[in-house]
C-alpha cells in the first residue's frame, strides 16, 4: 500500500512530536532530581526566575486535575476518553481532503502530543512535566512538557486558520 504525501506528512508530524516529547522526558528523568513526599524537585534556572526546569510527575491531567479520582474513573477520563478523541481526530484529518496544510499540521501536533502523554500514563502511571514560566505575575504557567507545547501550538494554529478561512469566505 502506497502512502500518499498527505498521509506521510500527517504521520511524520505525529511521530516527530512523540519523539521530541519522549526524548525530552527521558532527559529530564535522567538528569533532574524529581520531587518526593519529603523534598521538592530540583529547580534549574534557564532564564532567571522567569523560565525554570524541574521534574514533576503529574498523575492527573492539566495542572493535576483528576489526580484524586479513583482508579477506574482516572482510567476512563485520562486514558480511554483521550484515546477515543485522538482516534476520532485522526480519522477526521485522514478523510477530510479539504483541510489546508496548517490545519493538518495543527491537528497532527495535537494528536502526537496527546498520544505521548497517554503513553506516559500507561507506562509510568503519570506524565513527566518539567517546564515553568513566570513573567512576574503578568503571565505564569503551570508546570508543563513538550507534548503540552505541541497541543497548545496546534490549538493556536487552528484558531488562526479558522479566522483566515472565515475572512476568505467573507471576501
C-alpha positions in Angstrom: 0.0 0.0 0.0 1.4 3.3 -1.1 1.4 6.2 1.4 0.2 9.5 0.0 2.2 12.7 0.5 -0.6 13.9 2.7 -0.7 10.8 4.9 3.1 10.8 5.1 3.1 14.4 6.3 0.5 13.6 9.0 2.5 10.6 10.1 5.8 12.5 10.1 4.4 15.3 12.3 2.7 12.8 14.7 5.9 10.7 15.0 8.3 13.7 15.4 6.0 15.2 18.1 6.0 12.0 20.1 9.8 11.5 19.6 10.7 15.1 20.7 8.4 14.8 23.7 9.6 11.4 24.8 13.3 12.3 24.4 12.8 15.5 26.4 11.1 13.5 29.2 13.9 10.8 29.2 16.5 13.5 29.6 14.6 15.2 32.4 14.0 11.9 34.3 17.7 11.1 34.0 19.2 14.5 34.8 16.8 16.4 37.1 16.1 15.1 40.6 12.3 14.7 40.9 10.1 15.6 43.8 9.3 13.2 46.6 7.0 13.4 49.6 9.9 14.8 51.7 11.6 17.2 49.3 10.7 19.4 46.3 12.0 18.8 42.8 15.4 20.2 41.8 14.9 23.6 40.1 17.2 24.6 37.3 17.0 28.2 36.2 17.2 28.7 32.4 16.4 32.4 32.4 16.5 33.8 35.9 13.2 33.1 37.8 11.2 33.5 34.5 12.0 30.1 32.9 12.6 27.2 35.2 13.1 23.4 34.6 12.1 20.8 37.2 10.9 17.2 37.3 7.3 16.7 38.5 5.3 13.6 37.9 1.7 14.6 37.2 -0.9 11.8 37.9 -3.7 13.9 36.6 -4.4 16.0 33.5 -3.9 19.7 33.0 -2.5 21.2 36.3 -3.0 17.9 38.0 -6.8 17.9 37.6 -8.2 14.4 38.1 -5.2 13.1 40.1 -7.5 12.5 43.1 -10.1 10.5 41.2 -10.5 6.8 41.9 -8.5 4.5 39.6 -11.4 3.3 37.3 -12.6 6.9 36.7 -9.0 8.0 36.1 -8.6 5.2 33.5 -11.8 6.3 31.7 -11.1 10.0 31.8 -7.4 10.1 31.3 -6.8 7.0 29.1 -9.8 5.7 27.3 -11.6 9.0 26.5 -8.4 10.7 25.2 -7.6 7.7 23.0 -11.1 7.8 21.6 -11.0 11.5 20.9 -7.5 11.2 19.3 -8.6 8.3 17.1 -11.7 10.4 16.0 -9.5 13.4 15.2 -7.0 11.2 13.2 -9.9 9.6 11.3 -11.3 13.1 10.6 -8.0 14.5 9.2 -7.3 11.5 7.1 -10.8 11.7 5.5 -11.3 15.4 5.1 -9.3 16.2 2.0 -10.2 20.0 2.2 -8.0 20.7 5.2 -5.1 23.1 4.5 -1.6 22.2 5.4 -1.6 24.4 8.5 -4.7 22.7 9.9 -3.2 19.3 9.1 0.0 20.3 10.9 -2.0 21.6 13.9 -4.3 18.5 14.2 -1.2 16.2 13.8 0.6 18.1 16.6 -2.4 17.8 18.9 -2.6 14.1 18.1 1.1 13.5 18.7 1.2 15.4 21.9 -1.9 13.6 23.1 -0.6 10.2 22.3 2.7 11.0 24.0 1.0 12.0 27.3 -1.3 8.9 27.1 1.8 6.8 26.6 3.3 8.2 29.8 0.1 7.5 31.7 0.1 3.9 30.5 3.9 3.2 31.0 4.7 5.4 34.1 1.2 5.9 35.6 1.9 9.7 35.4 3.1 12.3 33.0 6.5 14.0 33.4 6.2 17.8 33.4 9.2 20.0 33.6 8.9 23.5 32.3 7.6 26.5 34.2 7.3 30.1 33.1 6.7 33.1 35.4 6.9 36.6 33.9 6.4 38.4 37.1 2.8 37.8 37.8 1.6 39.1 34.4 2.0 35.6 32.9 2.5 32.5 34.9 2.0 28.9 33.7 1.6 25.6 35.5 4.3 23.1 35.0 4.1 21.6 31.5 6.0 19.4 29.0 6.8 19.4 25.3 3.6 17.5 24.4 1.6 20.3 26.1 3.5 22.8 23.9 2.6 20.9 20.7 -1.1 20.6 21.8 -1.3 24.3 22.7 0.5 25.3 19.5 -1.8 23.2 17.4 -4.8 24.8 19.0 -3.5 28.3 18.4 -2.8 27.5 14.8 -6.3 26.1 14.4 -7.8 29.3 15.8 -5.8 31.4 13.3 -6.5 29.1 10.4 -10.2 29.3 11.2 -10.1 33.2 11.2 -8.2 33.2 7.9 -10.7 30.8 6.4 -13.7 32.9 7.6 -12.1 36.1 6.3 -11.5 34.4 2.8 -15.2 33.3 2.8 -16.4 36.8 3.5 -14.3 38.3 0.7 
